[in-house]
């Protein structure tokens, strides 16, 4: 069973994948420059799962990256945001899986794996 774990954005913004190897737990870095939490914020989960993809902001929270776990965490797309993401919630819009993003300044955006 594989598990993925994000490492704090201000300390490196790494996504690790973990797999059991006998009695050992082996880690490998599968993505860099990610941010799941902004220092000083109570919002602890800026990423969201949608249609089997991980939607996660870049380290500066100004891009939304779409990572495909089934394809060894390949980045499927990266979209510029008008301002930094400050919150994220999974949201289906018109039957499509995605996430609602609250941006600095109060704007709201929706993003999905195919958006």
Order of alpha helices (4+ residues) and beta strands (2+ residues): beta-beta-beta-beta-beta-beta-beta-beta-beta-beta-beta
